[in-house]
Amino acid sequence: MLVDQLLLLARFENQKQNIVPESIYLNALILDILTLYSDKINAKKLHIKFKAEEDYYIHSDTYLIMIILRNIISNAINYTNAEGDITILLSKENNKTICLIKDNGIGIDQEDLETVFNPFYRSRSSEHPEIKGTGLGLSIVKRISELLHVKFKITSEIGEGTTVVLNFGENMKTL
């Protein structure tokens, strides 16, 4: 996994990652990711609320969008305490598809909100040795989001949780 993540980062640095645009059914992609992590969700007895009032499609690169969503959902699962809540909402706002992923986990210090995008940085990792990771996930998410022109916003409060908003706007790169 670490080697794959490092290779992916190297491709982005050298702009060698080809974008393969296609229609992506976000509802199904999110459900697939939740299924992928179902053992961990069940082991932690997490409460997952997935709400999508309609079918949501975007035009982008399926593999890269999957990497974004897998990293964010994985973080929500990893950093939410047992029996915690994770909410995933798909909606439309001004003809743009919005994906909100919110957890009530441990949260991120305000001063770390920008630093968490640096490769290998993990906020307060020594306080949570049980949570495994390389510190590359959000760095990769940020680079892919920039490459695809996905607006990415993260807010967090210690002890309250983290909210990530992905705005799949009209300016998404589809070349």
C-alpha positions as CSV (number, residue, x, y, z in Angstrom):
1,M,0.0,0.0,0.0
2,L,2.8,2.5,0.9
3,V,4.6,1.7,-2.3
4,D,1.4,2.2,-4.4
5,Q,0.8,5.5,-2.7
6,L,4.3,6.7,-3.3
7,L,4.2,5.7,-6.9
8,L,0.9,7.6,-7.3
9,L,2.4,10.7,-5.7
10,A,5.4,10.4,-8.1
11,R,3.0,10.2,-11.1
12,F,1.3,13.4,-10.0
13,E,4.6,15.2,-9.4
14,N,5.7,14.4,-12.9
15,Q,2.2,15.0,-14.4
16,K,2.2,11.5,-15.9
17,Q,-1.1,10.5,-14.6
18,N,-3.5,10.3,-17.5
19,I,-7.1,11.4,-16.9
20,V,-9.7,9.0,-18.4
21,P,-13.0,10.8,-18.3
22,E,-16.3,8.9,-18.1
23,S,-19.7,9.1,-16.4
24,I,-19.4,8.1,-12.8
25,Y,-22.4,7.0,-10.7
26,L,-21.4,8.4,-7.3
27,N,-24.2,6.6,-5.4
28,A,-22.9,3.2,-6.4
29,L,-19.2,4.2,-6.0
30,I,-19.8,5.2,-2.4
31,L,-21.8,2.1,-1.7
32,D,-18.9,0.0,-3.1
33,I,-16.4,1.7,-0.9
34,L,-18.7,1.2,2.2
35,T,-18.9,-2.5,1.3
36,L,-15.1,-2.6,0.9
37,Y,-14.8,-1.3,4.5
38,S,-17.8,-3.2,5.9
39,D,-15.7,-5.5,8.1
40,K,-14.1,-2.6,9.8
41,I,-17.4,-0.7,10.1
42,N,-19.1,-3.7,11.7
43,A,-16.1,-4.4,14.0
44,K,-16.3,-0.8,15.3
45,K,-20.1,-0.9,15.3
46,L,-20.2,2.4,13.4
47,H,-23.5,3.9,12.4
48,I,-23.4,4.9,8.7
49,K,-26.0,7.2,7.3
50,F,-25.8,7.5,3.5
51,K,-28.4,9.9,2.0
52,A,-28.8,10.6,-1.7
53,E,-32.3,11.8,-2.8
54,E,-31.6,11.1,-6.4
55,D,-29.0,9.5,-8.7
56,Y,-25.8,11.6,-8.8
57,Y,-23.5,11.4,-11.8
58,I,-20.3,13.3,-12.5
59,H,-18.0,13.2,-15.5
60,S,-14.4,12.6,-14.5
61,D,-11.9,9.8,-14.0
62,T,-13.4,6.9,-12.0
63,Y,-10.1,5.6,-10.6
64,L,-9.0,9.0,-9.3
65,I,-12.4,9.9,-7.9
66,M,-12.4,6.4,-6.2
67,I,-9.0,7.2,-4.6
68,I,-10.4,10.5,-3.2
69,L,-13.5,8.9,-1.8
70,R,-11.7,5.8,-0.4
71,N,-9.2,8.0,1.4
72,I,-11.7,10.3,3.0
73,I,-14.2,7.5,3.9
74,S,-11.3,5.4,5.3
75,N,-10.2,8.3,7.5
76,A,-13.7,8.8,8.8
77,I,-13.8,5.1,9.7
78,N,-10.4,5.0,11.2
79,Y,-10.7,8.2,13.3
80,T,-14.3,7.7,14.5
81,N,-14.6,6.0,17.9
82,A,-16.5,2.7,18.3
83,E,-20.2,3.1,17.9
84,G,-19.7,6.5,16.4
85,D,-21.6,8.1,13.5
86,I,-20.5,8.8,9.9
87,T,-22.8,10.7,7.6
88,I,-22.4,10.8,3.8
89,L,-24.7,13.1,1.9
90,L,-25.0,13.7,-1.9
91,S,-26.8,16.8,-3.0
92,K,-27.0,19.4,-5.7
93,E,-26.2,23.1,-5.3
94,N,-26.3,25.4,-8.2
95,N,-26.1,22.5,-10.6
96,K,-23.0,21.2,-8.9
97,T,-22.8,17.9,-7.2
98,I,-21.7,18.1,-3.5
99,C,-20.5,15.2,-1.4
100,L,-20.3,15.8,2.3
101,I,-18.6,13.2,4.6
102,K,-18.9,13.9,8.3
103,D,-17.8,11.9,11.3
104,N,-18.0,12.5,15.0
105,G,-14.5,11.2,15.6
106,I,-11.4,12.5,17.3
107,G,-11.0,15.6,15.1
108,I,-8.0,17.5,13.9
109,D,-6.3,20.4,15.7
110,Q,-7.0,23.7,14.0
111,E,-3.3,24.4,13.5
112,D,-2.9,21.0,11.8
113,L,-5.7,21.5,9.2
114,E,-3.2,22.7,6.5
115,T,-0.3,20.5,7.6
116,V,-2.3,17.3,7.2
117,F,-1.9,17.7,3.5
118,N,1.9,17.4,3.7
119,P,3.1,13.9,2.8
120,F,3.8,11.6,5.8
121,Y,2.2,14.1,8.3
122,R,-0.3,12.6,10.8
123,S,-1.9,14.9,13.3
124,R,-1.4,13.7,16.9
125,S,-0.3,10.2,15.7
126,S,1.6,9.4,18.9
127,E,-1.7,9.9,20.8
128,H,-3.4,7.3,18.7
129,P,-0.9,4.5,17.9
130,E,-3.8,2.1,17.3
131,I,-4.7,4.0,14.1
132,K,-2.5,2.8,11.3
133,G,-1.5,5.0,8.3
134,T,1.3,6.5,6.3
135,G,0.2,10.1,6.3
136,L,-0.1,10.1,2.5
137,G,-3.9,9.9,2.1
138,L,-4.8,13.5,2.4
139,S,-1.8,14.6,0.4
140,I,-2.9,12.4,-2.4
141,V,-6.5,13.6,-2.1
142,K,-5.4,17.2,-2.4
143,R,-3.3,16.5,-5.5
144,I,-6.0,14.6,-7.3
145,S,-8.6,17.2,-6.3
146,E,-6.3,20.0,-7.8
147,L,-5.7,17.9,-10.9
148,L,-9.5,17.3,-11.5
149,H,-10.6,20.7,-10.3
150,V,-12.6,19.3,-7.5
151,K,-13.1,21.8,-4.7
152,F,-12.1,20.2,-1.4
153,K,-12.8,21.7,2.0
154,I,-12.1,20.1,5.4
155,T,-13.2,21.5,8.8
156,S,-12.7,19.8,12.1
157,E,-12.9,20.3,15.9
158,I,-11.0,18.2,18.4
159,G,-13.5,15.8,20.1
160,E,-16.3,16.8,17.8
161,G,-15.2,15.3,14.5
162,T,-14.3,16.2,10.9
163,T,-16.3,17.3,7.9
164,V,-15.1,17.0,4.3
165,V,-17.0,18.7,1.5
166,L,-16.2,17.8,-2.1
167,N,-17.7,20.1,-4.8
168,F,-17.7,18.4,-8.2
169,G,-18.3,21.7,-10.1
170,E,-18.6,22.6,-13.7
171,N,-14.9,23.2,-14.0
172,M,-13.8,19.6,-13.3
173,K,-11.0,18.6,-15.6
174,T,-12.3,16.0,-18.1
175,L,-9.6,16.1,-20.8
